[in-house]
Amino acid sequence: MVISTRFISRITLLRDKAPSFDAYPFSLPAVRGLDTLEPHPKVTFLVGENGSGKSTLLEAIAVAMGFNPEGGSKNFRFGTRVSHSPLHEYLRIAKGVKRPRDGFFLRAESFFNVATQIEELDAEPGLGAPVISSYGGRSLHEQSHGESFLTLLMERFGGQGLYLLDEPEAALSPQRQLAALARIHDLTADASQFIIATHSPILMAYPEAWIYQFTADGIERIAYEDTEHFKVTRAFLANPERLLRTLFDNTDGED
């Protein structure tokens, strides 16, 4: 018997326990078609159109693994608004024999709330070091969105960890997405595992990563060059004038 060294080796939907595949979140095409998803030992990408269910599934994985639904480490227990789905209750997560030493769930849309929680925790009397010291020592609110994201990767992520990232490229320039890739590579070399929901063709170019595409027909693993993100970006950069002319001509024809 081979014992997995991954922190997450398999994600299974308990289909027989799902209340109804006609109701959210089970009605989402990706969830409706989900049986078992196997992440890569290092980096796995979840890609697809808005509303395809990739962020919903990533959130459910995070909650099932003990993370706060709005993001942060497992020590964060704040909540500004209960909005997460019950999907985590219907997932079975197969874990490796080794437990992660570190972990973080990053949600681009609620990272502001995480930064606020850090300041509130540090405002309380305590004997330990300030929480912000693990994030570079400078308030995340005093940095741009992109700077704070990169600070999280560089300062807070310590290796040998499970990192779940929901659209981390939201605040990152192309250059900083490359910096993020370099940091991800360093962390995977230190026995870390990433599952990332993204729209970025830069991030999903990470070598040997597994890419799962979420479509109206369900979830399938595909090659990087077969993603819509790669195809559209390549076509646009090869001849932006022609693509825009075609796009605008089609739009004008609809008037």
C-alpha contacts under 8 A as a table, 3 or more apart, distances in Angstrom:
res1	aa1	res2	aa2	distance
3	I	96	G	6.89
3	I	97	V	6.80
4	S	9	S	6.73
4	S	95	K	7.64
4	S	96	G	4.76
4	S	97	V	6.49
5	T	41	P	7.90
5	T	96	G	4.89
5	T	97	V	6.04
5	T	98	K	6.11
6	R	9	S	5.54
6	R	41	P	5.38
6	R	95	K	6.85
6	R	96	G	4.95
6	R	97	V	7.82
6	R	98	K	7.43
6	R	193	Q	7.27
7	F	41	P	7.96
7	F	95	K	5.29
7	F	96	G	4.96
7	F	97	V	7.69
7	F	98	K	6.64
7	F	99	R	6.29
7	F	100	P	6.43
7	F	162	L	6.76
7	F	193	Q	7.02
8	I	11	I	7.58
8	I	39	P	7.00
8	I	41	P	7.96
8	I	93	I	6.75
8	I	94	A	5.95
8	I	95	K	4.63
8	I	96	G	6.22
9	S	38	E	5.95
9	S	39	P	6.10
9	S	40	H	7.80
9	S	41	P	7.48
9	S	93	I	7.63
9	S	94	A	5.52
9	S	95	K	5.61
9	S	96	G	6.39
10	R	36	T	6.79
10	R	37	L	5.88
10	R	38	E	4.58
10	R	39	P	6.54
10	R	93	I	5.93
10	R	94	A	4.96
10	R	95	K	7.27
11	I	36	T	5.55
11	I	37	L	5.11
11	I	38	E	6.26
11	I	39	P	7.96
11	I	91	L	6.67
11	I	92	R	5.89
11	I	93	I	4.84
11	I	94	A	6.40
12	T	34	L	7.74
12	T	35	D	5.76
12	T	36	T	4.37
12	T	37	L	6.46
12	T	91	L	5.58
12	T	92	R	5.07
12	T	93	I	6.52
13	L	34	L	6.39
13	L	35	D	5.45
13	L	36	T	6.49
13	L	90	Y	5.93
13	L	91	L	4.76
13	L	92	R	6.41
14	L	17	K	5.58
14	L	18	A	6.67
14	L	35	D	7.88
14	L	90	Y	5.28
14	L	91	L	5.88
14	L	92	R	6.88
15	R	18	A	5.26
15	R	35	D	7.40
15	R	90	Y	7.62
17	K	90	Y	6.85
18	A	21	F	7.10
18	A	26	F	7.40
18	A	90	Y	6.69
20	S	23	A	5.64
20	S	26	F	6.69
20	S	27	S	7.81
21	F	24	Y	7.55
21	F	25	P	7.97
21	F	26	F	4.69
21	F	27	S	4.86
21	F	32	R	6.20
22	D	26	F	6.69
22	D	27	S	4.88
23	A	26	F	5.78
23	A	27	S	5.12
24	Y	27	S	5.03
24	Y	28	L	6.60
25	P	28	L	5.67
25	P	31	V	7.11
25	P	56	T	7.75
25	P	85	S	6.72
25	P	86	P	7.87
25	P	87	L	6.73
26	F	29	P	7.84
26	F	31	V	5.39
26	F	32	R	5.43
26	F	87	L	7.72
27	S	31	V	6.83
27	S	32	R	5.75
28	L	31	V	5.30
28	L	32	R	5.91
28	L	52	S	6.73
28	L	53	G	6.06
29	P	32	R	5.04
29	P	33	G	6.11
29	P	52	S	6.87
29	P	53	G	7.43
29	P	214	F	7.98
29	P	215	T	6.88
29	P	216	A	5.18
29	P	217	D	6.23
29	P	218	G	5.32
30	A	33	G	5.32
30	A	34	L	6.01
30	A	52	S	6.50
30	A	53	G	5.92
30	A	54	K	7.62
30	A	214	F	5.72
30	A	215	T	6.53
30	A	216	A	6.96
30	A	217	D	7.18
30	A	218	G	4.21
30	A	219	I	5.56
31	V	34	L	4.93
31	V	53	G	6.96
31	V	57	L	7.61
31	V	218	G	7.20
32	R	218	G	7.11
33	G	217	D	7.20
33	G	218	G	4.79
33	G	219	I	6.88
34	L	37	L	7.47
34	L	218	G	6.79
34	L	219	I	6.84
39	P	43	V	7.61
39	P	44	T	5.72
39	P	195	I	7.43
39	P	210	W	7.27
40	H	43	V	5.59
40	H	44	T	5.41
40	H	193	Q	7.96
40	H	209	A	6.69
40	H	210	W	5.89
41	P	193	Q	6.06
42	K	188	T	5.80
42	K	191	A	7.78
42	K	192	S	6.44
42	K	193	Q	4.48
42	K	194	F	5.97
42	K	209	A	7.21
43	V	188	T	7.82
43	V	193	Q	5.99
43	V	194	F	4.75
43	V	195	I	5.95
43	V	196	I	7.61
43	V	206	Y	7.88
43	V	208	E	7.94
43	V	209	A	5.03
43	V	210	W	6.69
44	T	194	F	6.21
44	T	195	I	4.75
44	T	196	I	6.16
44	T	209	A	5.54
44	T	210	W	4.88
44	T	211	I	5.90
44	T	212	Y	7.61
45	F	195	I	5.92
45	F	196	I	4.83
45	F	197	A	5.70
45	F	198	T	6.85
45	F	204	M	6.51
45	F	209	A	7.17
45	F	210	W	6.23
45	F	211	I	4.70
45	F	212	Y	6.10
46	L	54	K	5.91
46	L	195	I	7.49
46	L	196	I	6.04
46	L	197	A	4.52
46	L	198	T	6.41
46	L	211	I	6.10
46	L	212	Y	5.03
46	L	213	Q	6.12
46	L	214	F	7.16
47	V	54	K	6.67
47	V	197	A	5.97
47	V	198	T	5.70
47	V	199	H	6.28
47	V	211	I	7.14
47	V	212	Y	6.19
47	V	213	Q	4.92
47	V	214	F	5.99
48	G	52	S	5.98
48	G	54	K	6.98
48	G	199	H	7.32
48	G	213	Q	5.60
48	G	214	F	4.81
48	G	215	T	6.36
49	E	52	S	5.47
49	E	214	F	7.50
49	E	215	T	7.53
50	N	53	G	7.74
51	G	54	K	7.77
52	S	214	F	5.91
52	S	215	T	6.31
52	S	216	A	7.31
53	G	56	T	5.06
53	G	57	L	6.13
53	G	214	F	7.17
54	K	57	L	5.25
54	K	58	L	6.17
54	K	197	A	6.28
54	K	214	F	6.68
55	S	58	L	4.96
55	S	59	E	5.98
55	S	166	D	6.41
55	S	197	A	6.28
56	T	59	E	5.18
56	T	60	A	6.25
56	T	85	S	7.43
57	L	60	A	5.02
57	L	61	I	6.20
57	L	87	L	7.52
58	L	61	I	5.08
58	L	62	A	6.19
58	L	164	L	7.29
58	L	166	D	7.30
58	L	195	I	7.83
58	L	196	I	7.92
58	L	197	A	7.13
59	E	62	A	5.04
59	E	63	V	6.20
59	E	69	P	6.54
59	E	84	H	7.50
59	E	88	H	7.92
60	A	63	V	5.19
60	A	64	A	6.00
60	A	85	S	7.38
60	A	86	P	7.57
60	A	87	L	5.58
60	A	88	H	4.25
60	A	91	L	7.77
61	I	64	A	5.10
61	I	65	M	6.18
61	I	88	H	6.27
61	I	91	L	7.59
61	I	93	I	7.83
62	A	65	M	5.10
62	A	66	G	6.47
62	A	67	F	5.31
62	A	68	N	7.54
62	A	69	P	7.15
62	A	105	F	6.58
62	A	164	L	6.91
63	V	66	G	5.08
63	V	67	F	4.95
63	V	68	N	6.25
63	V	69	P	5.84
63	V	88	H	6.18
64	A	67	F	7.40
64	A	88	H	5.18
64	A	89	E	7.17
64	A	91	L	7.30
64	A	93	I	7.55
65	M	93	I	7.91
66	G	74	K	6.01
67	F	71	G	6.87
67	F	72	G	7.02
67	F	73	S	6.16
67	F	74	K	4.68
67	F	75	N	7.93
67	F	76	F	7.60
67	F	104	F	7.46
67	F	105	F	6.58
68	N	71	G	5.25
68	N	72	G	6.35
68	N	73	S	7.12
68	N	74	K	6.36
68	N	76	F	6.00
68	N	77	R	5.82
68	N	78	F	7.45
68	N	105	F	7.66
69	P	84	H	6.52
70	E	78	F	7.93
70	E	79	G	6.92
70	E	107	R	6.75
70	E	110	S	5.96
70	E	111	F	7.81
70	E	113	N	7.72
70	E	114	V	7.64
71	G	76	F	7.73
71	G	104	F	7.33
71	G	105	F	4.84
71	G	106	L	5.25
71	G	107	R	5.67
71	G	110	S	7.01
71	G	111	F	6.98
71	G	114	V	6.67
72	G	75	N	7.66
72	G	76	F	5.82
72	G	104	F	5.42
72	G	105	F	5.20
72	G	106	L	6.27
72	G	114	V	6.21
73	S	76	F	5.62
73	S	103	G	5.99
73	S	104	F	4.54
73	S	105	F	6.34
74	K	77	R	7.65
74	K	103	G	7.36
74	K	104	F	7.23
78	F	117	Q	7.22
79	G	82	V	6.69
80	T	113	N	7.74
85	S	88	H	7.51
86	P	89	E	5.74
86	P	90	Y	7.62
87	L	90	Y	5.49
87	L	91	L	6.89
88	H	91	L	5.33
96	G	99	R	7.19
100	P	103	G	6.84
100	P	160	Q	5.83
100	P	161	G	4.81
100	P	162	L	6.07
100	P	192	S	7.93
101	R	159	G	7.59
101	R	160	Q	5.57
101	R	161	G	5.50
102	D	157	F	7.32
102	D	158	G	6.58
102	D	159	G	6.58
102	D	160	Q	6.15
102	D	161	G	4.12
102	D	162	L	6.41
103	G	157	F	7.50
103	G	161	G	4.89
103	G	162	L	4.62
103	G	163	Y	5.38
104	F	157	F	7.69
104	F	161	G	7.98
104	F	162	L	6.72
104	F	163	Y	5.05
104	F	164	L	6.32
105	F	163	Y	6.06
105	F	164	L	4.76
105	F	165	L	5.92
105	F	166	D	7.89
106	L	111	F	6.90
106	L	163	Y	7.84
106	L	164	L	6.22
106	L	165	L	4.71
106	L	166	D	5.89
106	L	168	P	7.34
107	R	110	S	5.53
107	R	111	F	5.83
107	R	165	L	6.35
107	R	166	D	4.91
107	R	167	E	7.07
107	R	168	P	7.42
108	A	111	F	5.39
108	A	166	D	6.22
108	A	167	E	6.08
108	A	168	P	6.02
108	A	170	A	6.55
108	A	171	A	7.95
109	E	112	F	7.60
110	S	113	N	5.37
110	S	114	V	6.82
111	F	114	V	4.96
111	F	115	A	6.32
112	F	115	A	5.14
112	F	116	T	6.28
112	F	141	H	7.62
113	N	116	T	5.00
113	N	117	Q	6.13
114	V	117	Q	5.03
114	V	118	I	6.33
115	A	118	I	5.23
115	A	119	E	6.60
115	A	139	S	7.60
115	A	140	L	5.72
115	A	141	H	6.49
116	T	119	E	5.22
116	T	120	E	6.27
116	T	141	H	7.67
117	Q	120	E	4.99
117	Q	121	L	6.09
118	I	121	L	5.19
118	I	122	D	6.23
118	I	131	V	6.28
118	I	132	I	6.51
119	E	122	D	5.14
119	E	123	A	6.18
119	E	132	I	7.56
119	E	139	S	7.51
120	E	123	A	5.06
120	E	124	E	6.76
121	L	124	E	5.48
121	L	131	V	7.23
122	D	125	P	7.50
122	D	126	G	7.91
122	D	130	P	5.57
122	D	131	V	6.16
122	D	132	I	7.44
126	G	129	A	7.98
129	A	133	S	6.97
130	P	133	S	5.54
130	P	134	S	7.92
131	V	134	S	5.90
131	V	135	Y	7.48
132	I	135	Y	5.01
132	I	136	G	6.68
132	I	137	G	5.07
132	I	138	R	6.65
132	I	139	S	6.77
133	S	136	G	5.50
133	S	137	G	4.20
133	S	138	R	7.60
134	S	137	G	6.77
134	S	155	E	6.44
134	S	156	R	5.38
135	Y	138	R	7.08
135	Y	140	L	7.94
135	Y	151	T	6.48
135	Y	152	L	6.10
135	Y	155	E	5.24
135	Y	156	R	5.06
136	G	151	T	6.80
136	G	155	E	5.61
136	G	156	R	7.56
138	R	142	E	7.29
139	S	142	E	5.33
139	S	143	Q	7.14
140	L	143	Q	5.36
140	L	144	S	7.90
140	L	148	S	5.35
141	H	144	S	7.43
141	H	148	S	7.78
143	Q	146	G	7.89
143	Q	147	E	5.70
143	Q	148	S	5.70
144	S	147	E	5.06
144	S	148	S	6.13
145	H	148	S	5.29
145	H	149	F	6.30
145	H	171	A	5.67
146	G	149	F	5.15
146	G	150	L	6.27
146	G	171	A	4.57
146	G	172	L	4.97
146	G	173	S	7.58
146	G	176	R	8.00
147	E	150	L	5.19
147	E	151	T	6.00
148	S	151	T	4.91
148	S	152	L	6.17
149	F	152	L	5.14
149	F	153	L	6.56
149	F	168	P	7.43
149	F	171	A	7.38
149	F	172	L	7.72
150	L	153	L	5.09
150	L	154	M	6.04
150	L	176	R	7.61
150	L	180	A	6.89
151	T	154	M	5.09
151	T	155	E	5.48
151	T	156	R	7.19
152	L	155	E	5.51
152	L	156	R	4.95
152	L	157	F	6.53
153	L	156	R	6.02
153	L	157	F	5.36
153	L	180	A	7.15
153	L	183	R	6.93
153	L	184	I	8.00
154	M	157	F	6.38
154	M	183	R	6.88
155	E	158	G	7.35
157	F	161	G	7.65
157	F	187	L	7.99
158	G	161	G	7.19
158	G	187	L	7.63
159	G	187	L	5.21
159	G	188	T	7.60
159	G	190	D	5.48
159	G	191	A	6.74
159	G	192	S	5.73
160	Q	187	L	7.30
160	Q	188	T	7.87
160	Q	190	D	5.62
160	Q	191	A	4.69
160	Q	192	S	4.49
160	Q	193	Q	7.77
161	G	191	A	7.15
161	G	192	S	4.67
161	G	193	Q	6.37
162	L	192	S	5.93
162	L	193	Q	5.06
162	L	194	F	6.10
163	Y	192	S	7.58
163	Y	193	Q	6.28
163	Y	194	F	4.87
163	Y	195	I	6.57
164	L	194	F	5.83
164	L	195	I	5.00
164	L	196	I	5.87
165	L	168	P	5.99
165	L	194	F	7.50
165	L	195	I	6.41
165	L	196	I	4.69
165	L	197	A	6.32
166	D	196	I	5.89
166	D	197	A	4.87
166	D	198	T	6.61
167	E	170	A	5.79
167	E	196	I	7.13
167	E	197	A	5.47
167	E	198	T	4.59
167	E	199	H	6.93
168	P	171	A	7.09
168	P	172	L	7.45
168	P	196	I	7.98
168	P	198	T	7.11
169	E	172	L	4.93
169	E	173	S	7.62
169	E	177	Q	6.48
169	E	198	T	7.23
169	E	199	H	7.85
169	E	200	S	6.58
169	E	203	L	7.95
172	L	175	Q	7.77
172	L	176	R	5.48
172	L	177	Q	5.75
173	S	176	R	5.14
173	S	177	Q	6.11
174	P	177	Q	4.98
174	P	178	L	6.44
174	P	202	I	7.54
175	Q	178	L	5.22
175	Q	179	A	6.49
176	R	179	A	4.72
176	R	180	A	6.04
177	Q	180	A	4.89
177	Q	181	L	6.23
177	Q	202	I	6.93
177	Q	203	L	6.66
178	L	181	L	4.97
178	L	182	A	6.35
178	L	202	I	7.25
178	L	203	L	7.48
179	A	182	A	5.11
179	A	183	R	6.34
180	A	183	R	5.07
180	A	184	I	6.11
181	L	184	I	5.00
181	L	185	H	6.13
181	L	203	L	6.40
181	L	206	Y	7.15
182	A	185	H	5.08
182	A	186	D	6.37
183	R	186	D	5.03
183	R	187	L	6.25
184	I	187	L	5.09
184	I	188	T	6.14
185	H	188	T	5.22
185	H	189	A	6.26
186	D	189	A	5.19
186	D	190	D	6.57
187	L	190	D	4.91
187	L	191	A	6.76
187	L	192	S	5.52
188	T	191	A	5.18
188	T	192	S	4.48
188	T	193	Q	6.24
188	T	194	F	7.95
189	A	192	S	7.10
198	T	203	L	7.73
198	T	204	M	7.59
199	H	229	H	6.99
200	S	203	L	5.41
200	S	204	M	6.31
200	S	229	H	7.24
201	P	204	M	5.24
201	P	205	A	6.26
201	P	229	H	5.62
201	P	230	F	5.69
201	P	233	T	7.60
202	I	205	A	5.50
202	I	206	Y	7.85
203	L	206	Y	6.09
204	M	209	A	7.53
204	M	211	I	7.50
204	M	224	Y	7.10
205	A	209	A	7.79
205	A	224	Y	6.57
206	Y	209	A	5.82
210	W	221	R	7.02
210	W	222	I	7.68
210	W	223	A	7.80
211	I	221	R	5.57
211	I	222	I	5.78
211	I	223	A	6.73
211	I	224	Y	6.97
212	Y	219	I	6.32
212	Y	220	E	5.43
212	Y	221	R	4.29
212	Y	222	I	6.20
213	Q	219	I	5.54
213	Q	220	E	5.37
213	Q	221	R	6.07
213	Q	222	I	6.69
213	Q	227	T	7.63
214	F	217	D	7.87
214	F	218	G	5.84
214	F	219	I	4.69
214	F	220	E	6.86
215	T	218	G	5.23
215	T	219	I	6.27
222	I	226	D	6.41
222	I	227	T	7.09
223	A	226	D	5.30
223	A	227	T	6.86
224	Y	227	T	5.54
224	Y	230	F	6.93
225	E	230	F	5.83
225	E	231	K	6.88
226	D	230	F	7.03
226	D	231	K	6.99
227	T	230	F	5.40
227	T	231	K	6.42
228	E	231	K	5.10
228	E	232	V	5.94
229	H	232	V	5.49
229	H	233	T	6.05
230	F	233	T	5.26
230	F	234	R	5.96
231	K	234	R	5.26
231	K	235	A	6.10
232	V	235	A	5.16
232	V	236	F	6.04
233	T	236	F	5.12
233	T	237	L	6.11
234	R	237	L	5.30
234	R	238	A	6.01
235	A	238	A	5.23
235	A	239	N	6.51
235	A	240	P	7.58
235	A	243	L	7.55
236	F	239	N	5.54
236	F	240	P	4.69
236	F	243	L	6.18
237	L	240	P	5.62
239	N	242	R	5.60
239	N	243	L	6.45
240	P	243	L	5.19
240	P	244	L	5.98
241	E	244	L	5.25
241	E	245	R	5.97
242	R	245	R	5.07
242	R	246	T	6.19
243	L	246	T	5.20
243	L	247	L	6.13
244	L	247	L	4.89
244	L	248	F	5.96
245	R	248	F	5.22
245	R	249	D	5.94
246	T	249	D	5.15
246	T	250	N	6.18
247	L	250	N	5.31
247	L	251	T	6.28
248	F	251	T	4.91
248	F	252	D	6.05
249	D	252	D	5.13
249	D	253	G	6.15
250	N	253	G	5.10
250	N	254	E	6.60
251	T	254	E	5.32
251	T	255	D	7.14
252	D	255	D	5.54
